[in-house]
Amino acid sequence: MNHSLSSVCQKLKLDTLRPDVNFGMGSCSMRTAALLLLLASPPGFAQTAALPSTPATTPAPFPGGPSTPLGQQVLAITSAPAATRAHWGIAVTALDGTPIYGLNEGEFFRPASNNKLFTTAAAMHLLGPSTRVSTTATAYARVDKHGTLKGDLNLNGVGDANLSGRTFPYQSPSERKRDAAQQPPPPLRYLDELAAALAQKGVRKITGHIIGNDVAWPWEPYANDWSIDDAVWGYGAPVSALTIVDNQLDLSVVPAGRIDQPATVALTPNTGYYEIKAEVKTAAAGSHADIRIDRDMGSRIVRVRGTVALGEPYSTEIAIEDPAEFAAQAFKQALEAHGIKVEGKAVALHKPDVDMQGFFTESHDPVPTLPQAAQNPDTANNPPIGSTSSLQIEHSSPTLAEDVKLTLKVSQNLHAELLLHRLGRQYGTEGSAAQGARVVRQFLLNAGLDGDDFVFYDGSGLSGHDLVTPRATARLLTYATSQPWFSQWKAALPVGGEDGTLAGRFSKPPLKDHLFAKTGTLSEARALSGYVDCASGNTVIFSVMVDNHAPNTPADREAMDAIVAAIAANN
């Protein structure tokens, strides 16, 4: 794969785009090797199947057109030359769901990261805000009197998204600035703690392998229609039940002290997982960084070329191709650092994906036994592993509510995908993405959404197959207001002009600190949905989506923000 930072970026599925990155237009399936299987698959895979009709309450009609001041302003905004060729959808309702205004509210749009609203709501409802999961180190052989474990040591992942140096609770930019002087925790601290605990138990030697075990669900690292261009970057990191440091490494390019001298390129944390081959020179101060990063699929060689400006370090994140293997390697090094000799290797253990039904068909199967609320929320998603193990050390995750707040604030793709798999593991037949999507779908049907108003192929919105209507998004936002987890979920949304992906938008009154919404950006699609405090003192629900807008321009975002301002001023 070739990934030039001057040409890669139209495909970056991020809600906040870096000003020094341009995006290319190429796109292809992450599962190229599976195309022949798809050709032989029965109808019902991906986009080829017709949506089955699901009986639901007929949606109430939305007032539209230019007959109201809001309608007139929306028409003026969307008819402007920079916005008129795009496809716009809007749904505005009262908190009780009463329609206020609509424009193409029943038509499909790509939700991008608005998908995370649906995934996280289902997780809060069905797994429970206080749920925790435990990553364990287990052995099934005995430790002899000399401290020798004659067998393998398993590092078992069950979907903890925060085995990293991250701290909780989530901090806003101002809070992070206040605490900037504090030294952040080491990124591999929890592996170090597990290794230290084993050493304290008297383990001195392991004769077998260190196994990164992610068999809690099938090994399907990339969802349907994720672009191959995404695979090298941190935002497109593969999904694994054993996730370490967000399955990504920080790549830094530090200029030399003089022009034309080689820059220093490094990875953090550096376990030797990738080999770096760098050809980066230091350019004049004030020049634009021109960095190209290449990594072939399956390769452990990362090539970094180009120039970086004098006095202006550059950094980005690159994905770890096999997180379970990386975790095993890092854990092996931690064990050795604590004086435990390991004779075996660091290896990964995956569960093959053997599904033959097809994603669309499987994800649309009913889940008749789905409960109305989470069951045993502190333990339901964490069944014991290896009850016959002779040795077990564990680390408990932050609560699901804490992780949901991070996921929505910064639009963390991997964490949303892990929640999807956890839902599939808890309430489906296995922890596959299709089973997770099946559970989310049933949750939404139970919440009163029209089954013909949405289709999801992943949990984060990276998939171009995801489709949803603005009225379905508004309906979810209405449903959430009546749930016991609503206050935590709403507090997890980015706040206009304050934090998350809205820190740089709506930064002036009257919307600053009065807009609580999820952003979404995917190629030429954008979305913003949530709650806004209006001029009247009322709070309304809104969902604004745009598809097929012109690339390489902020005009669609500016029009979207103007629409939201009009909604707030007219309600």
Secondary structure, DSSP 4 states (H G I P E B T S, - for coil): -EEETTTSBTT---SS--TT--B-----BTTGGGHHHHHHSPS-SGGGSPPPP---PPPPPPP-STTSHHHHHHHHHHTSTTTTTSEEEEEEEETT--EEEEESTTS-B--GGGHHHHHHHHHHHHT-TT---EEEEEESSPB-TTSEE-S-EEEE-S--S--SS--SS---HHHHHHTTTSPPPPTTHHHHHHHHHHHHTT--EE-S-EEEE-TTS----S-TT-BGGGGGBGGGPPP-SS-SGGGEEEEEEE--SSTTSBPEEEEES-SSSSEEEEEEEEE-TTPPPEEEEE--TT--EEEEEEEEETT--EEEEEE-S-HHHHHHHHHHHHHHHTT-EE-S-EEEE-------S-HHHHHTS--TT--SS-SSTTTTT---S-TT-SEEEEEEPPPHHHHHHHHHHHT-HHHHHHHHHHHHHHHSSSS-HHHHHHHHHHHHHHTT--GGGEE-SSSSS--TT-EE-HHHHHHHHHHHTTSTTHHHHHHTS-BTTTSGGGTTSS-STTTTTSEEEEEEEETTEEEEEEEEE-TTS-EEEEEEEEESPPSS-SHHHHHHHHHHHHHHHT-
